Amino acid sequence: PDVIVKYTNPDDDLLRFFVRASGDTTLVINDARGRWHCNDDAPGAGTNPMVSISNPARGQYDVWVGSYESGQTVRGKLYVTELRSETP
């Protein structure tokens, strides 16, 4: 993974990952329950991806951020939040 997130607050009902980038990016997450989540373009976010996980489990979240175009490098930032108001 590009980033490993250790999540320790299972009292929250949402865990959100999103990318803001200069180009078309993708987001792949393997959550603490071993489930896979993928996104390319989040609604209303252009080419920025977002994954929202309801009732997240405590544990490790493996995160990969990629470029939609093969061989292309894109600069961007990964954000992780428990807030519903945060969007890409």
Buried (B, 14 or more C-beta within 10 A) or exposed (E): EEEEBEBEEEEEEBBBBBBEBEBBBBBBBBBBEEEEBEBEBBEEBEBBBBBBBEEBBEBEBBBEBBBBEEEEEBEBEBBBBBEEEEBB
